[in-house]
C-alpha cells in the first residue's frame, strides 16, 4: 500500500489529489488529510437544498462536490478525513466494513468503542462521529470518510440545511445531539495533529508495508489543473437548476431520493434526480431516457422496466421511483 503524504488543507485541491491518485496508481493507497472550513456535497445531491446559503455566503465557506455519493458534511480543521483506494470487488461495493474496520480498531487502542451503524456511519454510544462514502472507477474503488475530532459543532449546525426527512426514523431530531467529537471521549488529551499521526501510524502498522509517496512539482501542477477545471467551478459544485414544476422526495432503504420534473405539453422536458444514495452508474443516463417520455405512470414504468435501477441507485427500487414521481 502507498501512503500519500501531504499537508494541504484546500478542499478543492484535496479532492483533486484523490482523483489524481485514483487514476495514477495501480497499488492500493491510503491518505489522511484535513480541510479548511468547507461543505462537501455528495455527487448526487442538489447543492442548494443541502446548505444554508446565507450562512455559507456570509462566512465565505467553500462548497465542493465529491466524486462519491452520500450526504453533505461540514468540515473544519478539527476534522480528519481518510481515503482508501483499492481494487474493486463488485460483490462488496456497498460493504463499507473493509475500510471502516481499521478506524474502529484504531480507536479501540484508545479505549473507545465504536461501531459501523446503518449504511455508512461510525458511532460511539449511538452518536455519529464519522460519515463514509464510496466511488468506483473501472476496476478501483475509492472509499473516504470524515472523523469528527474537535470540530466546531455550532458551525456544523448552522452551515447545513437539515431536512426532517433524514431523521424520520430516529428518536433524536437535533443534529447537534446526534454527533460527537472523538476528543470528548479520550482518557488522555490529544491534539488533532497528534490524533492524525496516531491514526496514520496505526494504519501503517496494520498493513505492514511502508511506501511513502510525496508528489513532485510536476504532479502538483497536474493536481492544480484538475482542481481549477473541476472542483473550483460553479458548474461542478452547483450546476444550473431549471425551474421545476413538480418536486418530491422520500427516504427509502437506499437513502433519500428527490425528483424534480418539468412537464410541458404532457411530456417530461426536464428531470433531475438528487439524493444521498450511492450509485455505480451515472444517474444522468436515467434522466436522459425519461426526457421526452409522456408523464404517465405506465410510460415511465416501461422505461424503468428496461433498465437495472440498482446500477444507478443502490437499494432503490422501480416502485420507489414511481412513488416519488407520481405521489
Rosetta blueprint (number, residue, H / E / L):
1 X L
2 X E
3 X E
4 X E
5 X L
6 X L
7 X L
8 X L
9 X L
10 X L
11 X H
12 X H
13 X H
14 X H
15 X H
16 X H
17 X H
18 X H
19 X H
20 X H
21 X H
22 X H
23 X H
24 X H
25 X L
26 X L
27 X L
28 X L
29 X E
30 X E
31 X E
32 X E
33 X E
34 X L
35 X L
36 X L
37 X L
38 X E
39 X E
40 X E
41 X E
42 X L
43 X L
44 X L
45 X L
46 X L
47 X H
48 X H
49 X H
50 X L
51 X E
52 X L
53 X H
54 X H
55 X H
56 X H
57 X H
58 X H
59 X L
60 X L
61 X L
62 X E
63 X E
64 X E
65 X E
66 X L
67 X L
68 X L
69 X L
70 X L
71 X L
72 X L
73 X E
74 X E
75 X E
76 X L
77 X L
78 X L
79 X E
80 X E
81 X E
82 X E
83 X E
84 X E
85 X E
86 X E
87 X E
88 X L
89 X L
90 X H
91 X H
92 X H
93 X L
94 X L
95 X L
96 X L
97 X H
98 X H
99 X H
100 X H
101 X H
102 X H
103 X H
104 X H
105 X H
106 X H
107 X H
108 X H
109 X L
110 X L
111 X L
112 X L
113 X L
114 X L
115 X E
116 X E
117 X E
118 X L
119 X L
120 X L
121 X E
122 X E
123 X E
124 X E
125 X L
126 X L
127 X E
128 X E
129 X E
130 X E
131 X E
132 X E
133 X E
134 X E
135 X E
136 X E
137 X E
138 X L
139 X L
140 X E
141 X E
142 X E
143 X E
144 X E
145 X E
146 X E
147 X E
148 X E
149 X L
150 X L
151 X L
152 X L
153 X H
154 X H
155 X H
156 X H
157 X H
158 X H
159 X H
160 X E
161 X L
162 X L
163 X L
164 X H
165 X H
166 X H
167 X H
168 X L
169 X L
170 X L
171 X L
172 X L
173 X L
174 X L
175 X H
176 X H
177 X H
178 X H
179 X E
180 X L
181 X L
182 X H
183 X H
184 X H
185 X H
186 X L
187 X L
188 X L
189 X L
190 X L
191 X L
192 X H
193 X H
194 X H
195 X H
196 X H
197 X H
198 X H
199 X H
200 X H
201 X H
202 X H
203 X H
204 X H
205 X H
206 X H
207 X H
208 X L
209 X L
210 X L
211 X E
212 X E
213 X E
214 X L
215 X L
216 X L
217 X H
218 X H
219 X H
220 X H
221 X H
222 X H
223 X H
224 X H
225 X H
226 X H
227 X H
228 X H
229 X H
230 X H
231 X H
232 X L
233 X L
234 X H
235 X H
236 X H
237 X H
238 X L
239 X L
240 X L
241 X L
242 X L
243 X L
244 X L
245 X L
246 X E
247 X E
248 X E
249 X E
250 X E
251 X E
252 X E
253 X L
254 X L
255 X E
256 X E
257 X E
258 X E
259 X E
260 X E
261 X E
262 X E
263 X E
264 X E
265 X L
266 X L
267 X E
268 X E
269 X E
270 X E
271 X E
272 X E
273 X E
274 X E
275 X E
276 X L
277 X L
278 X L
279 X L
280 X L
281 X L
282 X L
283 X L
284 X H
285 X H
286 X H
287 X H
288 X H
289 X H
290 X H
291 X L
292 X L
293 X L
294 X E
295 X L
296 X L
297 X H
298 X H
299 X H
300 X H
301 X H
302 X H
303 X H
304 X H
305 X H
306 X L
307 X L
308 X L
309 X H
310 X H
311 X H
312 X H
313 X L
314 X L
315 X L
316 X L
317 X L
318 X H
319 X H
320 X H
321 X H
322 X H
323 X H
324 X H
325 X H
326 X H
327 X L
